[in-house]
């Protein structure tokens, strides 16, 4: 399973802190072990069930979010870091783990299409994602990002790192809400 995570997530190597890198890897391993989905499914299922016929896969979206978040964090660190410190490792780890709970929220139906699982109906992915991460020793600063990246986070005071991941995630999601933005192949 470790090899599958490494194939899915080459960006894990961007995390400089070796302990955090291992905690992120362990969380993805645990999620895959408990998920009805297989690693390769993540390269085929849509990243969201909220966009009909979503043309972008889970991994395309997730990796895009990680790239946007990392570059945004670097720019903020460069231009505002003296007054607004940004922990790049926390941003990267949070972006990689933000949707790890979807592995417990989604399943494939008899027709082979993605759908929300019974667990997913009761517990959205920010909750299951935090639970998985805590089991693997992921620090609270990263768990905060998982918890606060989606709408559930609108009720808490987000850290700078959580704002970065939240906005990166929505940058790679909201344009799909307007069908005129989407090019169909």
N, C-alpha and C positions, 0 to 999 in steps of 0.2 A: 504494500500500500504506500510505503514511503516513496517508492519510485514513481508511482502514479501521481502523488502530490508534487513531486519535483518536476514532472512533465507538465502538469497543469499550471504550476506556479513558479516559473523561473524567477519571478520578482521577489520571492522569499529571500533570495540571495542578496537583495539590496539591504536587508536588515543587518546593520552592523553588529548589534548585540547578539552574540551567539546563543545565549540563554533564551532571549525573546524569539529568535529565529526558530529554535527547537520547539518552543511552546506553540508558536503559530503552526508549525508543521504537525505537531501532535494533535492540535485541535482539528485540523483538516483530516488527519488519519481517523480520529475518533468519529467525526461526522460521516465519513465515507463508510466506516464499519457499521454504523447504525442506520444508514440511509437505505431506502429501497432503490435508490439510483446507483448506477455504476459510474466510475470515473469518466468513461467516454461519453456517457449520457450528457454530461455538462457541456460538451462541445456541440450538442445538437438541440437540447431543450431551449425554449425561449427564456430570456432573462426575467421576464415578468409575465404574469397572467392577466395583467391589467390592460394590455394592448392587444387587441384582436389580431391574430396572425402575425405576431411579433417576428420580424425578420432577423433579429440579432440574438445570438446564443448567449447563454448564461456566462460562459467564459469570455466571450468577446466583450460583453458589458463589464464584467468584473475586472478584467485586465485593463480596459480603458479607464475605469474609475481609479485604479491604482496609479496609472501613469499620470492622469490629470492631478490627482491628489499630491503625488510626489513633486511634480513640477510646480504646483501652486505653493506647496510648503517651502520649496527652495526659494521661490521668488519672494515670499513673505519674509523668510529668514534673511535674505539678502537686503531687502529694502526697509524692513520694519523690525528686524530681529533685536535691535538694541532696546526696544521698548516692548516688544511683543514676541517673546521667545517661542520657538516652534521646535518640538522634538520630532525630527524626521523619521526616526525608527518607529515612534508611536503612530505617526500618520500612516506609514506604509503597512505596519501590522494591522492597524484598525481598518484600513481600506481592504486588505486581503481577507480579513475576517468578518467584515460587515454583513455579508450575506451567507455565511457558513451555515446558519440556521435554516436556510432554504432547503438544504439537503434533507431536513426532517419535515419541512413544510410541503414539499412537492413529492409527487409520485407519478408514475406512468399508468394511465388507465388501460383497460383492455384493448382500446383502439390504438395504443402506443403514444397517445398525446399526453402532455403534461397536464396535471390538475392538482388542486390543493388536496392534501391528505386530510384525514380526520384529525390528526394532531395539529396540522396547519390551520384548520378551522378554529381550533381552541387556543392555540399558541402561535402567534406570528413569529417570523424568523428572528427579530431582535431578541426575543425572550429565550428561544432555544439556542440561539448563537451565544448569548452570554453564558447560559448554563454549560454549554460545551467548553467554552473558553475557560471558565472558572475551574472546571474539572482538570484542565491541563495547566493550571497555574498562571494563566495569562494575567498580567498586572491590571489593576483597576482602571488605570488611564486608558488602556486599550479596550477593556470591557465597556467603559463609558462610551466609546465611539460606536461599538456594536449596538449598544442600547439606544443611543441617541441619533443614529444615522437616518432613521426613517421618521415618519410622522410622530411616533411615540416620543421622540426627542424634543418635540416642540414644547413640552411641558417642563423641561429641565433647563438649567443653565449649562449650555454646551461649553466645553473647553475650546481653545483655539484649534487644536488638532481635530476635535469633533466637528467644528464648523467646516473645516477644510474638506473632510471626508463627506459630510452631509451635502455640501454644495457640489463636490465632484460627482457624487452619485446622482444628484438631480440634474446636473448638466448632461449626463449620459442617459437620462430617462425622460425628462419633460419634453424634449423635441418630438418624441414618438407619440405624444398625446395629440399632436396636430397631424392628421393623416396627410396633409399637403406637404409636410416635410419629408415623408418617407418615400424613397424610390423603391418600387417593386421590380424585382428582376424578372 
